[in-house]
């Protein structure tokens, strides 16, 4: 049974790099005992085989969690500002009687 034929390498790729970079690259290839074409083909194959990075999808969750925490904190700040509130003072500030003092209610005179 004959072995499958290797793909013919007939395409070329031209890149422009500074001459000192080319000389350093060629010297490294010689040290490793392979041609520049071999090194570049191996690099390209590695890039094609590497998994593509997935976009971050959790960012919006973090933003939403921070927004919720900020809203809860903003609602809690007015009631925490004066921890010694008596029931009558609380009732006076809670204008709509919903059991929560909103920022607008806290700012009222």
TORKERO-586735 format. One record per residue: x, z, y of N, C-alpha, C in turn; residue in three letters; residue number from 0. Coordinates in pm, 1 decimal, padded with zeros to 6 digits. Each point is the difference from the previous one (the first is absolute). Layout:
N
- nxx; nzz; nyy; caxx; cazz; cayy; cxx; czz; cyy; type; seq
- X; Z; Y; X; Z; Y; X; Z; Y; ALA; NUM $
...
***
This chain:
109
- nxx; nzz; nyy; caxx; cazz; cayy; cxx; czz; cyy; type; seq
- 00084.9; 00000.0; -00117.0; -00084.9; 00000.0; 00117.0; 00089.7; 00000.0; 00123.6; UNK; 0 $
- -00014.9; -00097.7; 00087.0; 00086.7; -00007.6; 00118.7; -00036.0; 00108.4; 00101.6; UNK; 1 $
- 00103.7; 00044.4; 00074.9; -00022.2; 00100.8; 00104.0; -00069.3; -00063.6; 00119.6; UNK; 2 $
- -00084.0; 00077.5; 00072.2; -00066.2; -00055.9; 00117.7; 00104.1; -00036.5; 00106.6; UNK; 3 $
- -00027.1; -00107.3; 00068.7; 00093.1; -00046.6; 00103.0; -00007.2; 00090.1; 00122.0; UNK; 4 $
- 00114.3; 00024.1; 00059.7; 00005.3; 00077.2; 00123.5; -00051.2; -00086.6; 00114.6; UNK; 5 $
- -00058.6; 00066.6; 00097.9; -00045.9; -00073.0; 00117.3; 00118.2; -00056.4; 00075.2; UNK; 6 $
- -00014.1; -00121.6; 00044.8; 00106.2; -00063.4; 00075.5; 00000.3; 00055.9; 00141.3; UNK; 7 $
- 00116.9; 00034.7; 00046.8; 00013.7; 00056.6; 00133.8; 00032.4; -00113.2; 00096.9; UNK; 8 $
- -00103.6; -00064.6; 00048.5; 00021.9; -00115.5; 00085.6; -00034.1; 00027.1; 00146.1; UNK; 9 $
- -00064.6; 00112.2; 00028.1; -00036.1; 00031.1; 00137.6; 00114.2; 00072.9; 00068.4; UNK; 10 $
- 00008.8; -00017.3; 00128.8; 00102.8; 00071.4; 00075.7; -00067.3; 00078.2; 00112.2; UNK; 11 $
- 00069.8; 00101.7; 00045.7; -00048.7; 00086.4; 00105.5; 00113.3; 00015.9; 00099.7; UNK; 12 $
- -00026.7; -00032.2; 00123.8; 00103.5; 00011.4; 00102.1; -00027.3; 00123.7; 00083.6; UNK; 13 $
- 00101.3; 00084.1; 00014.6; -00012.9; 00117.2; 00086.1; 00114.0; -00002.0; 00100.4; UNK; 14 $
- -00023.1; 00060.3; 00111.9; 00103.9; 00005.2; 00102.9; 00042.5; 00146.0; 00016.4; UNK; 15 $
- 00129.5; 00023.3; -00022.8; 00057.6; 00134.0; 00015.5; 00132.9; -00015.6; 00072.6; UNK; 16 $
- 00046.9; 00105.5; 00061.9; 00130.8; -00007.6; 00066.1; 00110.4; -00028.5; -00101.9; UNK; 17 $
- 00102.4; -00070.2; 00042.9; 00109.1; -00039.1; -00089.2; 00067.2; 00121.2; -00066.1; UNK; 18 $
- 00027.1; 00109.2; 00074.7; 00061.1; 00116.3; -00067.0; -00090.4; 00058.4; -00109.9; UNK; 19 $
- -00130.7; -00005.5; 00020.8; -00092.4; 00049.0; -00102.1; 00008.8; -00086.9; -00124.3; UNK; 20 $
- 00007.3; -00130.8; 00020.4; 00011.8; -00092.5; -00114.1; 00129.4; 00027.0; -00076.8; UNK; 21 $
- 00110.2; 00017.5; 00072.1; 00127.8; 00025.2; -00066.3; -00004.9; 00129.8; -00080.5; UNK; 22 $
- -00061.1; 00104.8; 00057.0; -00009.5; 00127.8; -00070.0; -00088.3; -00013.4; -00123.7; UNK; 23 $
- -00110.8; -00073.3; 00012.8; -00090.5; -00020.5; -00112.8; 00069.2; -00077.7; -00112.1; UNK; 24 $
- 00070.1; -00105.1; 00035.3; 00070.0; -00080.4; -00100.3; 00108.3; 00083.1; -00070.3; UNK; 25 $
- 00068.8; 00084.3; 00076.0; 00103.4; 00085.3; -00060.3; -00064.8; 00098.6; -00097.9; UNK; 26 $
- -00112.7; 00057.4; 00037.1; -00068.6; 00094.3; -00089.1; -00043.4; -00070.8; -00127.8; UNK; 27 $
- -00053.2; -00121.4; 00013.4; -00041.3; -00075.8; -00118.3; 00118.4; -00026.4; -00092.5; UNK; 28 $
- 00114.6; -00036.6; 00057.8; 00120.4; -00023.7; -00081.1; 00041.0; 00127.4; -00073.4; UNK; 29 $
- -00006.8; 00115.5; 00071.3; 00035.5; 00128.7; -00062.8; -00090.7; 00029.4; -00119.3; UNK; 30 $
- -00129.0; -00037.9; 00013.9; -00096.9; 00026.5; -00106.5; 00000.8; -00108.1; -00107.4; UNK; 31 $
- 00076.8; -00106.5; 00020.6; 00010.7; -00105.9; -00099.2; -00123.4; -00087.5; -00010.7; UNK; 32 $
- -00068.9; -00020.1; 00109.7; -00116.4; -00089.3; -00002.0; -00000.8; -00084.6; 00125.0; UNK; 33 $
- -00075.8; -00108.0; -00006.2; -00006.5; -00090.6; 00114.4; -00096.4; 00055.6; 00104.6; UNK; 34 $
- 00011.8; -00051.2; 00121.4; -00090.5; 00039.9; 00107.3; -00143.1; -00039.3; -00036.2; UNK; 35 $
- -00017.7; -00114.9; -00062.3; -00133.5; -00044.6; -00040.9; -00060.7; 00096.9; -00101.0; UNK; 36 $
- 00081.5; 00044.4; -00095.3; -00049.4; 00097.7; -00098.6; -00046.9; 00127.9; 00068.5; UNK; 37 $
- 00081.2; 00049.0; 00094.2; -00032.9; 00124.2; 00070.1; -00129.7; -00015.3; 00078.5; UNK; 38 $
- -00015.5; -00111.0; 00068.7; -00120.8; -00022.6; 00079.7; -00122.6; -00019.5; -00088.5; UNK; 39 $
- 00016.5; -00071.7; -00112.1; -00113.2; -00016.1; -00092.0; -00044.1; 00135.6; -00056.2; UNK; 40 $
- 00096.9; 00085.1; -00033.7; -00033.0; 00132.8; -00052.3; -00073.6; 00082.0; 00106.4; UNK; 41 $
- 00044.5; -00010.2; 00124.2; -00067.6; 00072.1; 00107.3; -00143.7; -00049.1; 00017.3; UNK; 42 $
- -00018.1; -00131.3; 00002.6; -00133.6; -00057.4; 00017.3; -00090.1; 00038.4; -00116.6; UNK; 43 $
- 00051.8; -00009.0; -00122.2; -00079.4; 00040.6; -00117.1; -00041.1; 00146.5; 00010.2; UNK; 44 $
- 00091.8; 00084.3; 00044.7; -00031.4; 00141.7; 00016.1; -00107.8; 00023.0; 00104.9; UNK; 45 $
- 00004.2; -00076.1; 00107.7; -00102.1; 00013.6; 00104.7; -00135.9; -00046.0; -00050.0; UNK; 46 $
- -00000.9; -00104.0; -00081.0; -00127.5; -00049.5; -00052.3; -00057.3; 00093.8; -00105.4; UNK; 47 $
- 00086.8; 00068.5; -00073.8; -00046.1; 00089.7; -00105.7; -00035.9; 00138.7; 00053.4; UNK; 48 $
- 00050.1; 00034.5; 00118.1; -00025.0; 00134.3; 00055.4; -00147.6; 00015.6; 00034.2; UNK; 49 $
- -00055.9; 00117.5; -00029.5; -00140.6; 00022.2; 00036.2; -00016.1; 00000.4; 00151.1; UNK; 50 $
- -00109.8; -00056.9; 00044.8; -00028.1; -00005.3; 00143.0; -00046.8; 00137.3; 00046.4; UNK; 51 $
- 00052.0; 00047.9; 00112.1; -00045.3; 00130.4; 00048.5; -00147.7; -00004.7; 00036.2; UNK; 52 $
- -00072.1; 00104.4; -00039.8; -00143.0; 00008.1; 00029.6; -00019.1; 00056.0; 00140.1; UNK; 53 $
- -00094.6; -00053.4; 00073.7; -00024.6; 00055.3; 00134.2; -00054.1; 00141.8; -00010.9; UNK; 54 $
- 00031.4; 00079.4; 00097.9; -00048.6; 00138.9; 00000.5; -00147.3; 00000.6; 00031.8; UNK; 55 $
- -00076.7; 00057.2; -00091.0; -00144.6; 00004.3; 00018.5; -00048.6; 00139.7; 00032.9; UNK; 56 $
- 00088.9; 00097.8; -00005.9; -00041.3; 00138.0; 00021.4; 00007.9; 00041.2; 00145.6; UNK; 57 $
- 00053.5; -00084.6; 00085.8; 00019.2; 00035.8; 00139.4; -00131.6; 00035.5; 00066.9; UNK; 58 $
- -00104.5; -00077.4; -00024.7; -00128.5; 00026.9; 00065.5; -00055.0; 00134.1; -00044.9; UNK; 59 $
- 00028.3; 00040.3; -00124.2; -00046.6; 00130.4; -00047.1; 00067.9; 00113.0; 00076.7; UNK; 60 $
- 00129.3; -00015.4; 00023.1; 00073.3; 00100.8; 00074.8; -00051.7; 00008.6; 00142.9; UNK; 61 $
- -00024.4; -00114.2; 00060.9; -00052.9; -00002.4; 00136.6; -00137.2; 00066.4; 00004.0; UNK; 62 $
- -00086.1; -00031.8; -00096.5; -00133.4; 00059.4; -00004.5; 00009.3; 00151.1; -00019.9; UNK; 63 $
- 00088.2; 00045.1; -00088.3; 00015.4; 00143.3; -00024.3; 00048.8; 00071.5; 00125.5; UNK; 64 $
- 00092.4; -00061.6; 00071.7; 00049.4; 00060.1; 00124.4; -00109.7; 00005.4; 00105.2; UNK; 65 $
- -00080.7; -00104.9; 00008.5; -00109.4; -00002.6; 00096.8; -00102.1; 00108.8; -00031.5; UNK; 66 $
- -00032.8; 00016.3; -00126.8; -00095.2; 00104.2; -00040.1; 00057.8; 00138.3; 00031.1; UNK; 67 $
- 00126.5; 00020.0; -00032.1; 00063.1; 00128.7; 00027.8; 00001.7; 00028.6; 00149.6; UNK; 68 $
- 00027.1; -00102.1; 00080.6; 00000.6; 00017.8; 00145.7; -00139.3; 00033.7; 00051.5; UNK; 69 $
- -00102.1; -00066.8; -00055.5; -00137.1; 00027.5; 00043.3; -00041.1; 00142.1; -00036.5; UNK; 70 $
- 00031.7; 00042.1; -00120.3; -00033.2; 00136.4; -00042.2; 00075.9; 00100.2; 00085.3; UNK; 71 $
- 00126.0; -00029.2; 00025.3; 00079.4; 00089.0; 00083.8; -00054.0; 00008.1; 00141.9; UNK; 72 $
- -00041.6; -00114.6; 00055.5; -00054.4; -00001.4; 00135.4; -00130.1; 00079.1; 00007.4; UNK; 73 $
- -00079.9; -00008.1; -00104.7; -00124.9; 00075.9; -00001.3; 00027.1; 00148.5; -00015.6; UNK; 74 $
- 00106.0; 00036.8; -00069.1; 00030.2; 00140.4; -00024.0; 00071.4; 00064.9; 00117.2; UNK; 75 $
- 00073.7; -00076.0; 00078.0; 00080.1; 00056.8; 00107.7; -00083.2; 00079.7; 00099.9; UNK; 76 $
- -00111.8; -00049.9; 00049.9; -00075.0; 00079.8; 00096.9; -00045.8; 00133.9; -00056.8; UNK; 77 $
- -00043.5; 00002.3; -00125.5; -00045.8; 00126.8; -00056.9; 00115.5; 00093.4; -00031.4; UNK; 78 $
- 00118.7; -00056.1; -00022.1; 00116.2; 00084.3; -00028.5; 00066.5; 00050.7; 00127.3; UNK; 79 $
- -00031.7; -00063.3; 00110.8; 00064.7; 00037.0; 00125.1; -00036.0; 00142.5; 00039.6; UNK; 80 $
- -00120.1; 00044.5; -00032.0; -00044.2; 00135.3; 00034.2; -00051.9; 00067.0; -00126.8; UNK; 81 $
- 00088.9; 00051.9; -00084.6; -00043.3; 00053.7; -00128.2; -00091.9; 00121.6; 00010.4; UNK; 82 $
- -00008.9; 00065.1; 00117.1; -00082.2; 00118.9; 00013.1; -00142.3; -00029.5; 00046.4; UNK; 83 $
- -00049.4; -00121.0; -00017.7; -00135.5; -00033.5; 00044.0; -00102.5; 00087.6; -00070.9; UNK; 84 $
- -00090.3; 00055.0; 00076.2; -00110.6; 00074.1; -00059.8; -00114.3; -00095.4; -00026.3; UNK; 85 $
- -00094.9; 00040.1; -00078.8; -00111.7; -00085.6; -00038.7; -00075.2; -00051.6; 00121.2; UNK; 86 $
- -00018.3; 00081.5; 00101.9; -00074.1; -00042.6; 00119.9; 00077.4; -00108.0; 00075.3; UNK; 87 $
- 00130.8; 00018.8; 00008.5; 00081.0; -00101.4; 00068.5; -00002.9; -00131.5; -00077.5; UNK; 88 $
- 00007.4; 00010.6; -00131.6; -00006.2; -00120.0; -00082.4; -00133.1; -00071.3; 00020.2; UNK; 89 $
- -00107.9; 00074.2; -00002.5; -00132.4; -00058.3; 00017.1; -00013.0; -00065.7; 00137.4; UNK; 90 $
- 00061.4; 00062.7; 00102.0; -00005.0; -00057.8; 00134.3; 00074.5; -00133.6; 00004.0; UNK; 91 $
- 00113.0; -00008.3; -00067.7; 00078.4; -00123.9; -00000.5; -00063.0; -00108.0; -00087.6; UNK; 92 $
- -00065.8; 00037.8; -00109.4; -00059.3; -00096.3; -00093.0; -00135.3; -00046.0; 00055.7; UNK; 93 $
- 00003.2; -00092.3; 00095.8; -00119.7; -00042.3; 00072.2; -00102.9; -00066.1; -00091.6; UNK; 94 $
- 00041.6; -00079.2; -00095.2; -00096.8; -00070.3; -00086.4; -00033.8; 00079.6; -00127.0; UNK; 95 $
- 00054.0; 00119.4; -00015.2; -00031.7; 00091.3; -00109.2; 00024.7; -00059.3; -00139.5; UNK; 96 $
- 00109.2; -00079.7; -00009.8; 00030.6; -00058.1; -00130.6; 00102.5; 00083.2; -00077.4; UNK; 97 $
- 00040.5; 00112.0; 00055.8; 00094.6; 00087.2; -00067.4; 00144.8; -00039.8; 00019.7; UNK; 98 $
- 00023.2; -00103.7; 00081.1; 00135.6; -00047.9; 00027.8; 00012.0; -00018.1; 00149.6; UNK; 99 $
- 00111.4; 00044.2; 00053.9; 00023.0; -00020.8; 00142.9; 00084.8; -00125.6; 00015.3; UNK; 100 $
- -00057.8; -00101.9; 00058.6; 00073.8; -00123.8; 00023.0; 00089.0; 00016.6; 00121.9; UNK; 101 $
- 00088.8; -00093.1; 00016.7; 00090.1; 00004.4; 00114.2; -00080.4; -00008.8; 00130.4; UNK; 102 $
- -00100.3; -00085.9; 00003.0; -00084.0; -00013.5; 00119.1; -00072.9; 00131.1; 00030.8; UNK; 103 $
- -00050.3; 00066.8; -00104.1; -00069.0; 00127.6; 00020.7; 00098.8; 00106.2; 00050.6; UNK; 104 $
- 00120.5; -00003.5; -00050.7; 00099.9; 00098.2; 00040.3; 00039.8; -00020.7; 00146.2; UNK; 105 $
- 00001.3; -00124.6; 00045.8; 00040.3; -00031.0; 00136.1; -00106.6; 00031.9; 00103.2; UNK; 106 $
- -00126.8; 00012.3; -00044.6; -00108.4; 00030.5; 00094.5; 00026.0; 00136.2; 00064.6; UNK; 107 $
- -00040.9; 00013.3; 00127.3; 00016.1; 00132.2; 00067.5; -00098.0; 00100.9; -00055.5; UNK; 108 $
***
